[in-house]
């Protein structure tokens, strides 16, 4: 083989090798998203979280490349979800209200994905006790009413630290059963959750309804949390959310999912009781304010 032919052959092999390395590098940059699939309760809220995440990934393809999306059907409590998030194997993204202890379990994407919608809380009650809150005129009176809540939820910590009479439960569906049977008198839900949950659980517990007299308000932001094993994915989701907010698509998506809930409860006609969310770090509301719904309560 001539020297020229050898050089050409070597150059060709090096070029081919470089191309293969580049292809492998691009392939390695495909973001793999693992999220829990909802199988019961909060169906509308979970569907929104899933759809918003897909859009955040889709609008960032130019900057971050392709992605793939898988969902696990394995049922998990909130604490179990965060435990799995730290490993990044079964799930590497989840949506949750803020709690300080979650900061050490994953990367919080600093954007309130429901734009503060969950901050307005409506109480589920029993039909035979539907006016239990009718004559409540002070926060101190409201705090004395037996309120059911899940022992792992952010809202539960808020209620307990504010002095509410909390009855704890460990299973989500059991809260509806216990309310139906009179083990407590109220069960607070975000305005985006009430109708979808009653649609699901009223056939089993037909005496469930919702209070029509008041609303409890405390700032309750939901965020995506991403496994620390995939920091690039956290940055990508944040970039996508900011894009969607800037274009107006995020607000359109929120209204598409929750417009009925936004209109149905006529918050301006209800007595409003405000409390502090003791979970929040200083300045969180101020940081989120630019992204919140234009509401007199926010």
N, C-alpha and C positions, 0 to 999 in steps of 0.2 A: 504493500500500500504506500502510495506517495505521501510525502509530508503534508501536502495541501489537502489530499483526501482524508488523511488522519485528523487534521485540524477541523475540517468540515464535519466529519463524523462526530468528533468530540463536542463541537459546538452544538450540533443537533441534539445530542444526548443531554447536554446540560440544559438546553432550552426546553426540551421535553420534560426533564426532571423539575425545572422551575415552574413550568405550567402545571404539572401534577401537584406540586406543593401549593401553588396558588389556589388550585381547585379544591384541595383538601382544606385550606384555610377558610375559603368562602363557605364550604359545606359545614365546617365547624362553627361558623358564625350564625347558623340557623338557630333561632331561639325556640326552645321547646317549652311549652306552657302546660302545666299540670294543675288542674283545678277540680275541686269537689263538685260533683253533679248533685243538685238538689233532688230529693225524692219525696219530701213531705214538708208542707208548711212554707210560708213566705215565698210561694212560687213566683209571684210577680216580681218581688224584690230580687230573688236569685237570678231570674231570667234577665232582668235589667243589668245586674252586675256582669253577667256573662256577655251580653250583647255589647255593653260599653267596652269591656276589655277587648273583645274581638275588633271593634272599630279602632281602638287605640293602637292595636298591633297593625291593622291594615293601613292606617294613614302614615305609618312610619317605615314602610317597606323601603322607600328610597334611601333613607338614612341608615337603616339597620339590617336590611335584607329580609329574606323570607322567614317564615315561622311555621311551627306546627302546634296543634292544640289537641290535648287529650283531657278527658275528665274521668275521675274515679268515682265509682258507685259505693265505695265503702263508707257506711254511716260513721260520722264522727261528731263528738261534742266540740264546743269551741276550744276548750283546752287541748283536746286531742289534735285538732287541726293545727294549732300553733306548735305542738310537739312535733308533728310530722313536717311542718314548714321548716323547722330548723335542720331537718335531714335533707329535705329537697327531693325525696324520691317518689312518694305517693302524691304529694302536691307541692308546688312551689309558688303558687299565688292563691291568696284568699282575700275576701272582703270582710271587714269587721269595723264596728265602732272602736274608737280610740280608748285604750287603757294603758297607763304608763308602763306596766309590766310587759306589755307586748313589744316595747322598743328593743328589748334584749333578745327577742325571739325571731325577728325578721326585719327587713328594710321597709319602713313606712314610706309609701309614695305620697308626698305632701300635697294632695289635692282632694278636697271633699267631694267624693264621687256622686253623692245625691244632692249636692248643693244645699245642704242643711235641711232637707225635707223631713228627715227622721226626728228633728228637734221638737216638732209638735206632736204631743202624745194624747191619744184618745183612749178612754177606758172601756174595755169590754165588761159587760155586766150580765146579770140574768134577767130574763123577761119579767119574772115575778118581783124583781127588785130593781127595775130599770130606772127608778127615780131616787136611788140611794144617794146620789150626789146633787139632787135638785136644790136642796136647801143649804148646801155648803157655801159659805160666804167668806171663809178665811182659810189660809194655808194650814193653820193649826188644826182646824176641823178636818181638812182633807188628810192630814198625816195620820189621823186616828183610825181611818177606815182600813180594814184589812186588805192588803194589796199583795196578790200573788206575783212571784217572779222567779226566774231561773237562777240558781245559785252561781252560775258562771258568767252571767251577763253583765255588761258594762252598766246598763240601766239599773240593775239591782244594787250595785255598789253606790250609785248616786242616791237612790231612794233610802237606803240604809243610813248613809252618812248624813242625809238631810233629816233623819228622824222619823221616817215613815214606818208604819206598822207592817213590816214585810213578812209574808209567809213564803218560805223557800221551797223550791221543788227542783229535782235534778233532771227530769225528763220533759222535753218540749211539749208533746201532746198531752201529757198528764196535767199540764197547767189548764188546759181547756176542760178536761174532765173534772178537775178539782173545783174550778169556778162553777161549772154546771151543777155540781153537787153541794155547793155552798160552803166549801172549806175556806174560802175567802170571798170578798165582795167585789173586787175590781182586778183587772189585769190590763196594765197599760201597754198600748201598741202604737207604733208610728202611724201617722195618717195614711201612709202608703201600704200598710199591712192589713188594715182592718177588713176591708171588703174581701180580699183574696183569702184571708184566713177564715172568715165566716163562711165563705163559699165552700171551703174544704171541710170545716169541722161542724158546721151547723147540722148537716144530715145525721151525724152521730150524737150531737148535743143540741137538740132543737130549741132549748130554752135560752140559748146565747144570743145576745144582741149588743148594742153599744150605747153608751151614755150620750145624751144629746144636750147636756147643760154646760160642760166646761172643757177646757183644754189645759194640760200641764205642759209647760215649755221649759226646756233647758237645751242649750246648744249641744247637739249630738252629731258630730261628723262621722261619716263612714269613709274608710280609706282602703286602698289595696295594700296588702302586705306581701312582700316578696322574699323568698328564701335568700339568705346571705350567700348561698352557693351560686346564685345567678344575679350578681349585681348589675350586669349589663341590661338584664331584663327590666329591672326596676327603673333604670334611666330611660329605657325605651317607653315604658308605660307612662311615665311622667311626661315625656315629650309628646306622646300621643294625646294625652288628656288636655294638655295646654293647647294643642292644635285644635282639638274638637271644641274646646271652650271658645277659642278665638273665632272660629268659623261660625259659631252658633249651633253646630250640630248636636253638641251635648245637651243643650237646653231643649232642642227639638225632640231628642230621644227621651229625655226625662218626661216631657209632656205627653209623648206618645204612649208611654207606659203608665203614667200616673195622673193624667189630666182629670179623670173622674174623681180620684181621691182629693186632688187639689181643690175641686169645686164642691164636693159633696158635703163637707163638714161645716162650711160657713163659719170659719174661725172667728170672724169679726162679730158674730152674734153670740159667741160663747164667753163665759167668764174665764179670764186668763189668770193662771197662777204660774209665776216664774220662780225657778230655783236655779242654783248654780250647779254646774257639772264639775264636781270635785275631782274628776279624773283628768281634766285637761291641764296641760302645762301652761304657764304664763305666756300670753301672747298668741296662743293658737287661734283664737277667734279672730284677732286682728289680721293674722297671716292669711286666714281663709276668706275673709270678708269680701274680697273682690270677686270671689267665685260663687257666692251664695245667691239664692233666689231673692228677688226683690219683694220681701214680705215685711209687713209692719212688725211681725214678731222677731224677725232676724235683724 
